[in-house]
Amino acid sequence: MTAAEGAALELDCRGQRCPLPVIELGRRHTEVPVGGTIAVASTDVAARVDIPAWCRMRGQEYVGEETAPDGVPVFLVRRSR
């Protein structure tokens, strides 16, 4: 099982352009308990930079990146607080 498959929350942001994937992450991350993982699938090339930056600014842990079965990047965030 991949980390994305075990995520407490999966956000499908395919087709959304910057800054919408980060806005969705910021809006919904509190739905996950502290220590839980959020998987953000995004076709937006800026998400590769934006999501780790959002984590640094918001005190959350950027876990890394995986690839969905359809080839879309999936960015993993662990809720820290």
SULRA-V818438 format. One record per residue. RES is the residue in three letters. PHI is phi in whole degrees, 0 to 359 (none if undefined). D_CENTER is the distance of its C-alpha to the mean C-alpha in whole Angstrom. Layout:
[[RES,PHI,D_CENTER] [RES,PHI,D_CENTER]]
This chain:
[[MET,none,17] [THR,276,14] [ALA,298,11] [ALA,296,9] [GLU,292,13] [GLY,266,13] [ALA,293,10] [ALA,288,11] [LEU,217,9] [GLU,245,8] [LEU,252,7] [ASP,266,9] [CYS,253,9] [ARG,302,12] [GLY,85,15] [GLN,273,13] [ARG,261,14] [CYS,308,13] [PRO,258,13] [LEU,301,12] [PRO,300,8] [VAL,289,8] [ILE,298,11] [GLU,297,9] [LEU,300,6] [GLY,297,10] [ARG,288,12] [ARG,248,10] [HIS,299,9] [THR,285,13] [GLU,287,13] [VAL,259,12] [PRO,293,15] [VAL,305,15] [GLY,95,14] [GLY,281,12] [THR,249,8] [ILE,244,5] [ALA,251,4] [VAL,246,3] [ALA,273,7] [SER,215,8] [THR,270,12] [ASP,286,12] [VAL,297,13] [ALA,289,13] [ALA,299,9] [ARG,298,10] [VAL,261,11] [ASP,295,10] [ILE,291,7] [PRO,300,9] [ALA,295,11] [TRP,300,10] [CYS,300,9] [ARG,298,13] [MET,288,14] [ARG,256,13] [GLY,70,14] [GLN,252,11] [GLU,261,10] [TYR,276,8] [VAL,273,9] [GLY,147,9] [GLU,230,9] [GLU,234,10] [THR,239,12] [ALA,291,13] [PRO,305,16] [ASP,272,17] [GLY,90,16] [VAL,281,12] [PRO,296,10] [VAL,236,7] [PHE,261,4] [LEU,250,5] [VAL,232,5] [ARG,255,9] [ARG,289,10] [SER,260,13] [ARG,204,16]]
